[in-house]
């Protein structure tokens, strides 16, 4: 990990979770931030370690995951550009609940917990903006837990594809920007099962796979799978 002092007000202004903040608040944030860089595969924090602060990802992606007693990895979430990482633990002062690892060369703004708590007492608007972002994250986790606990693998995959469709602004062409193994981990299955289900969905005319790009040909049928209709899968 490399580190240098922040000085990037332009980047802060363009970050969605900080939009509409007064210049005074942005300047105060810039004063406490430190820019950190992580190499691919580098650990950002480990489950159970002390929460010393949170991060705003500026470039790259980070996987947040748990490890079973047998060492099996379960990906909980993938944090992308201009998203928060480790914020809940930083707010609450509790240990980090999972591991976080850079999936590629990643740059982030680090917010030290002590300095951030002082800042939000002076500028409550900062935490209000971040709470909106955390609320959306909570909704995503709630849906993911429901998918993993109540749906079979075809339903989980269909739900994830529809989530990408929604996140992409309604485009019927979605891109899987993680490896098949990582996607399988995210959906609580294995790559072989994932490939088999994708092949069956393709054979039934629900989608068309072209490398990492998937064209959704029948979103209604995918939604039916999410709702419990197996459609022969």
Helices and strands as residue ranges (DSSP letters): E 2-5, H 9-13, G 16-18, H 23-32, E 33-38, E 43-45, E 53-59, E 62-67, E 73-79, E 84-85, H 87-92, E 99-102, E 106-112, H 113-122, H 124-150, H 153-167, E 173-175, H 180-186, H 191-203, E 207-210, E 213-216, H 219-226
